[in-house]
Amino acid sequence: MLKAGFTYEPGKGSHTKWSHVLLSGKVTLSGKDGDDAKPYQERDVQNALLRLQKLIDENER
């Protein structure tokens, strides 16, 4: 997510909150680096990346 321009802030315990200036809201992920992501977390990340790409595509028109 860093490569896509997201920034993160530490959360409670092993959670991190990811945000992007073009998107409202945050994506919260649990687990430590290297842990396998849960399926719902993968969907949350994928949805955020798709929303971001849609915004970028719309702004390029």
VEXKERO-552912 format. One record per atom (N, C-alpha, C, CB): residue number from 1; residue in three letters; x, y, z. Coordinates in pm, whole numbers, plus 50000, padded with zeros to 5 digits. Glycine has a CB too. Layout:
BEGIN
<pamar NUM 'ALA' <X Y Z>>,
...
//
This chain:
BEGIN
<pamar 1 'MET' <50082 49882 50000>>,
<pamar 1 'MET' <50000 50000 50000>>,
<pamar 1 'MET' <50087 50125 50000>>,
<pamar 1 'MET' <49907 49999 50119>>,
<pamar 2 'LEU' <50206 50114 50053>>,
<pamar 2 'LEU' <50295 50229 50051>>,
<pamar 2 'LEU' <50325 50274 49909>>,
<pamar 2 'LEU' <50425 50197 50124>>,
<pamar 3 'LYS' <50343 50179 49818>>,
<pamar 3 'LYS' <50373 50213 49679>>,
<pamar 3 'LYS' <50257 50286 49612>>,
<pamar 3 'LYS' <50407 50088 49599>>,
<pamar 4 'ALA' <50136 50265 49661>>,
<pamar 4 'ALA' <50018 50330 49605>>,
<pamar 4 'ALA' <49994 50467 49669>>,
<pamar 4 'ALA' <49895 50241 49623>>,
<pamar 5 'GLY' <50081 50508 49762>>,
<pamar 5 'GLY' <50068 50640 49822>>,
<pamar 5 'GLY' <49993 50643 49954>>,
<pamar 5 'GLY' <50001 50729 49728>>,
<pamar 6 'PHE' <49965 50528 50011>>,
<pamar 6 'PHE' <49898 50524 50140>>,
<pamar 6 'PHE' <49999 50553 50251>>,
<pamar 6 'PHE' <49830 50386 50162>>,
<pamar 7 'THR' <49951 50611 50358>>,
<pamar 7 'THR' <50032 50631 50477>>,
<pamar 7 'THR' <49969 50550 50589>>,
<pamar 7 'THR' <50043 50784 50515>>,
<pamar 8 'TYR' <50051 50516 50687>>,
<pamar 8 'TYR' <49996 50436 50796>>,
<pamar 8 'TYR' <50027 50500 50929>>,
<pamar 8 'TYR' <50051 50295 50792>>,
<pamar 9 'GLU' <49943 50466 51023>>,
<pamar 9 'GLU' <49964 50509 51160>>,
<pamar 9 'GLU' <49943 50388 51248>>,
<pamar 9 'GLU' <49868 50627 51200>>,
<pamar 10 'PRO' <50021 50377 51353>>,
<pamar 10 'PRO' <50004 50263 51442>>,
<pamar 10 'PRO' <49867 50266 51508>>,
<pamar 10 'PRO' <50114 50262 51548>>,
<pamar 11 'GLY' <49814 50150 51528>>,
<pamar 11 'GLY' <49687 50136 51599>>,
<pamar 11 'GLY' <49711 50064 51730>>,
<pamar 11 'GLY' <49584 50061 51513>>,
<pamar 12 'LYS' <49607 50012 51785>>,
<pamar 12 'LYS' <49615 49941 51911>>,
<pamar 12 'LYS' <49672 49801 51886>>,
<pamar 12 'LYS' <49477 49933 51979>>,
<pamar 13 'GLY' <49770 49762 51963>>,
<pamar 13 'GLY' <49829 49629 51948>>,
<pamar 13 'GLY' <49900 49616 51815>>,
<pamar 13 'GLY' <49722 49521 51961>>,
<pamar 14 'SER' <49865 49512 51740>>,
<pamar 14 'SER' <49931 49487 51612>>,
<pamar 14 'SER' <49854 49546 51494>>,
<pamar 14 'SER' <49949 49338 51591>>,
<pamar 15 'HIS' <49759 49633 51522>>,
<pamar 15 'HIS' <49678 49693 51416>>,
<pamar 15 'HIS' <49747 49816 51357>>,
<pamar 15 'HIS' <49540 49731 51469>>,
<pamar 16 'THR' <49725 49838 51229>>,
<pamar 16 'THR' <49771 49960 51162>>,
<pamar 16 'THR' <49653 50018 51084>>,
<pamar 16 'THR' <49893 49932 51068>>,
<pamar 17 'LYS' <49651 50149 51074>>,
<pamar 17 'LYS' <49546 50218 51000>>,
<pamar 17 'LYS' <49612 50284 50879>>,
<pamar 17 'LYS' <49472 50325 51090>>,
<pamar 18 'TRP' <49558 50256 50761>>,
<pamar 18 'TRP' <49611 50307 50635>>,
<pamar 18 'TRP' <49515 50407 50576>>,
<pamar 18 'TRP' <49638 50192 50536>>,
<pamar 19 'SER' <49567 50520 50529>>,
<pamar 19 'SER' <49482 50622 50469>>,
<pamar 19 'SER' <49550 50677 50344>>,
<pamar 19 'SER' <49451 50735 50570>>,
<pamar 20 'HIS' <49469 50738 50260>>,
<pamar 20 'HIS' <49518 50802 50138>>,
<pamar 20 'HIS' <49447 50936 50126>>,
<pamar 20 'HIS' <49492 50713 50011>>,
<pamar 21 'VAL' <49520 51038 50079>>,
<pamar 21 'VAL' <49462 51172 50074>>,
<pamar 21 'VAL' <49342 51181 49980>>,
<pamar 21 'VAL' <49568 51272 50031>>,
<pamar 22 'LEU' <49333 51095 49881>>,
<pamar 22 'LEU' <49222 51099 49786>>,
<pamar 22 'LEU' <49100 51019 49831>>,
<pamar 22 'LEU' <49268 51049 49652>>,
<pamar 23 'LEU' <49115 50937 49934>>,
<pamar 23 'LEU' <49005 50851 49979>>,
<pamar 23 'LEU' <48958 50892 50118>>,
<pamar 23 'LEU' <49048 50704 49979>>,
<pamar 24 'SER' <48828 50880 50138>>,
<pamar 24 'SER' <48776 50903 50273>>,
<pamar 24 'SER' <48785 50771 50350>>,
<pamar 24 'SER' <48629 50956 50269>>,
<pamar 25 'GLY' <48801 50782 50477>>,
<pamar 25 'GLY' <48808 50664 50562>>,
<pamar 25 'GLY' <48947 50604 50566>>,
<pamar 25 'GLY' <48710 50562 50514>>,
<pamar 26 'LYS' <48959 50498 50643>>,
<pamar 26 'LYS' <49086 50429 50661>>,
<pamar 26 'LYS' <49065 50279 50648>>,
<pamar 26 'LYS' <49149 50465 50798>>,
<pamar 27 'VAL' <49171 50210 50614>>,
<pamar 27 'VAL' <49171 50064 50610>>,
<pamar 27 'VAL' <49250 50017 50731>>,
<pamar 27 'VAL' <49232 50008 50474>>,
<pamar 28 'THR' <49188 49940 50818>>,
<pamar 28 'THR' <49254 49890 50937>>,
<pamar 28 'THR' <49295 49745 50913>>,
<pamar 28 'THR' <49163 49903 51062>>,
<pamar 29 'LEU' <49423 49718 50936>>,
<pamar 29 'LEU' <49475 49583 50920>>,
<pamar 29 'LEU' <49533 49536 51052>>,
<pamar 29 'LEU' <49583 49577 50808>>,
<pamar 30 'SER' <49511 49408 51081>>,
<pamar 30 'SER' <49567 49351 51202>>,
<pamar 30 'SER' <49679 49255 51165>>,
<pamar 30 'SER' <49457 49279 51285>>,
<pamar 31 'GLY' <49761 49225 51262>>,
<pamar 31 'GLY' <49871 49131 51240>>,
<pamar 31 'GLY' <50003 49204 51224>>,
<pamar 31 'GLY' <49844 49046 51118>>,
<pamar 32 'LYS' <50107 49127 51239>>,
<pamar 32 'LYS' <50242 49182 51226>>,
<pamar 32 'LYS' <50291 49163 51084>>,
<pamar 32 'LYS' <50339 49115 51327>>,
<pamar 33 'ASP' <50395 49237 51045>>,
<pamar 33 'ASP' <50455 49220 50913>>,
<pamar 33 'ASP' <50491 49074 50892>>,
<pamar 33 'ASP' <50580 49310 50897>>,
<pamar 34 'GLY' <50455 49024 50775>>,
<pamar 34 'GLY' <50485 48885 50741>>,
<pamar 34 'GLY' <50372 48788 50774>>,
<pamar 34 'GLY' <50607 48842 50813>>,
<pamar 35 'ASP' <50274 48831 50853>>,
<pamar 35 'ASP' <50159 48745 50883>>,
<pamar 35 'ASP' <50070 48736 50759>>,
<pamar 35 'ASP' <50078 48800 51004>>,
<pamar 36 'ASP' <50002 48625 50743>>,
<pamar 36 'ASP' <49906 48610 50634>>,
<pamar 36 'ASP' <49784 48698 50663>>,
<pamar 36 'ASP' <49864 48461 50616>>,
<pamar 37 'ALA' <49737 48764 50560>>,
<pamar 37 'ALA' <49618 48848 50574>>,
<pamar 37 'ALA' <49493 48761 50573>>,
<pamar 37 'ALA' <49611 48955 50461>>,
<pamar 38 'LYS' <49395 48802 50646>>,
<pamar 38 'LYS' <49265 48733 50645>>,
<pamar 38 'LYS' <49192 48771 50516>>,
<pamar 38 'LYS' <49180 48769 50771>>,
<pamar 39 'PRO' <49103 48685 50467>>,
<pamar 39 'PRO' <49033 48714 50341>>,
<pamar 39 'PRO' <48960 48849 50342>>,
<pamar 39 'PRO' <48933 48605 50312>>,
<pamar 40 'TYR' <48898 48887 50454>>,
<pamar 40 'TYR' <48827 49016 50456>>,
<pamar 40 'TYR' <48926 49132 50449>>,
<pamar 40 'TYR' <48741 49028 50584>>,
<pamar 41 'GLN' <49046 49114 50501>>,
<pamar 41 'GLN' <49146 49220 50492>>,
<pamar 41 'GLN' <49195 49235 50348>>,
<pamar 41 'GLN' <49265 49189 50586>>,
<pamar 42 'GLU' <49212 49123 50279>>,
<pamar 42 'GLU' <49251 49128 50139>>,
<pamar 42 'GLU' <49145 49201 50057>>,
<pamar 42 'GLU' <49273 48986 50083>>,
<pamar 43 'ARG' <49017 49175 50085>>,
<pamar 43 'ARG' <48908 49244 50015>>,
<pamar 43 'ARG' <48910 49393 50045>>,
<pamar 43 'ARG' <48772 49185 50055>>,
<pamar 44 'ASP' <48932 49429 50172>>,
<pamar 44 'ASP' <48937 49571 50209>>,
<pamar 44 'ASP' <49048 49644 50134>>,
<pamar 44 'ASP' <48956 49586 50361>>,
<pamar 45 'VAL' <49165 49583 50127>>,
<pamar 45 'VAL' <49278 49644 50056>>,
<pamar 45 'VAL' <49247 49654 49908>>,
<pamar 45 'VAL' <49408 49564 50079>>,
<pamar 46 'GLN' <49197 49546 49850>>,
<pamar 46 'GLN' <49165 49545 49708>>,
<pamar 46 'GLN' <49060 49652 49675>>,
<pamar 46 'GLN' <49115 49406 49664>>,
<pamar 47 'ASN' <48957 49663 49756>>,
<pamar 47 'ASN' <48853 49763 49733>>,
<pamar 47 'ASN' <48909 49906 49742>>,
<pamar 47 'ASN' <48739 49746 49834>>,
<pamar 48 'ALA' <48997 49930 49839>>,
<pamar 48 'ALA' <49057 50063 49852>>,
<pamar 48 'ALA' <49143 50095 49730>>,
<pamar 48 'ALA' <49141 50072 49980>>,
<pamar 49 'LEU' <49220 49998 49682>>,
<pamar 49 'LEU' <49303 50020 49564>>,
<pamar 49 'LEU' <49218 50043 49439>>,
<pamar 49 'LEU' <49397 49902 49542>>,
<pamar 50 'LEU' <49108 49971 49427>>,
<pamar 50 'LEU' <49018 49990 49313>>,
<pamar 50 'LEU' <48953 50128 49316>>,
<pamar 50 'LEU' <48911 49881 49310>>,
<pamar 51 'ARG' <48909 50172 49434>>,
<pamar 51 'ARG' <48850 50306 49447>>,
<pamar 51 'ARG' <48952 50413 49411>>,
<pamar 51 'ARG' <48798 50329 49590>>,
<pamar 52 'LEU' <49075 50394 49456>>,
<pamar 52 'LEU' <49180 50490 49425>>,
<pamar 52 'LEU' <49207 50495 49275>>,
<pamar 52 'LEU' <49308 50454 49500>>,
<pamar 53 'GLN' <49216 50379 49212>>,
<pamar 53 'GLN' <49242 50375 49068>>,
<pamar 53 'GLN' <49129 50441 48990>>,
<pamar 53 'GLN' <49261 50231 49021>>,
<pamar 54 'LYS' <49005 50421 49035>>,
<pamar 54 'LYS' <48891 50483 48969>>,
<pamar 54 'LYS' <48899 50635 48978>>,
<pamar 54 'LYS' <48758 50432 49031>>,
<pamar 55 'LEU' <48935 50686 49096>>,
<pamar 55 'LEU' <48950 50831 49112>>,
<pamar 55 'LEU' <49060 50886 49023>>,
<pamar 55 'LEU' <48979 50866 49259>>,
<pamar 56 'ILE' <49170 50817 49015>>,
<pamar 56 'ILE' <49282 50861 48933>>,
<pamar 56 'ILE' <49243 50860 48786>>,
<pamar 56 'ILE' <49405 50771 48956>>,
<pamar 57 'ASP' <49175 50754 48743>>,
<pamar 57 'ASP' <49130 50746 48604>>,
<pamar 57 'ASP' <49033 50859 48569>>,
<pamar 57 'ASP' <49064 50611 48578>>,
<pamar 58 'GLU' <48941 50890 48660>>,
<pamar 58 'GLU' <48844 50997 48636>>,
<pamar 58 'GLU' <48912 51132 48628>>,
<pamar 58 'GLU' <48739 50998 48746>>,
<pamar 59 'ASN' <49015 51153 48707>>,
<pamar 59 'ASN' <49086 51283 48707>>,
<pamar 59 'ASN' <49173 51300 48583>>,
<pamar 59 'ASN' <49172 51295 48833>>,
<pamar 60 'GLU' <49211 51191 48518>>,
<pamar 60 'GLU' <49295 51199 48399>>,
<pamar 60 'GLU' <49214 51232 48274>>,
<pamar 60 'GLU' <49369 51068 48379>>,
<pamar 61 'ARG' <49083 51222 48281>>,
<pamar 61 'ARG' <48997 51248 48164>>,
<pamar 61 'ARG' <48978 51394 48142>>,
<pamar 61 'ARG' <48863 51181 48180>>,
//
